[in-house]
């Protein structure tokens, strides 16, 4: 089979492997690791097949994809295993390895210290964040903002707070200058506030009322401290 015969999406919005796999499976319906590898290496040549296989394994382990059938390989050997998406809207697509192996987020040394100090927190806020996700239309969020939203929700699930994430998003919106993006984030924060009992939307309004990015950067800590509980 030549490269031209593989069912590659016209383009990949993301270069993060987890999100790219989601985009590929959304396009083909049912796909297999090697085909994704052939497609993805066009935009990320450093990708290895072993890495791709590992991502499919992790995504299966955490329940975001599932095997649906086997097909014969044109090259002989083992049959292909085809997968499909089980859960589309989930922050774990952004960093599936961290979802399965939380210690990768901290690094081995920091994780060991956190364990010894009993500072590793359970994701006790996951039920609330799952409810928040159910009200968010992820398809309406521009691709360049999705990673920021995923990270914000992930931090909410882990710690119950996302102050720094809101500041980061505000700075990004100052760069884009798109009022529609501001409204999208404002709506998400209103959902967060209604479920978590927080006041992020008010803080966001104050951050976005800054006259310029320089002012926002200089005074963001001061503004956040007004709203931090």
PyMOL commands that set and color helices and strands:
alter all, ss='L'
color gray80, all
select helices_A, chain A and resi 3-5+17-28+33-40+49-61+91-93+96-100+103-106+108-116+126-135+138-140+143-159+163-176+179-196+200-208+213-227
alter helices_A, ss='H'
color red, helices_A
select strands_A, chain A and resi 65-71+80-85
alter strands_A, ss='S'
color yellow, strands_A
deselect
rebuild
show_as cartoon
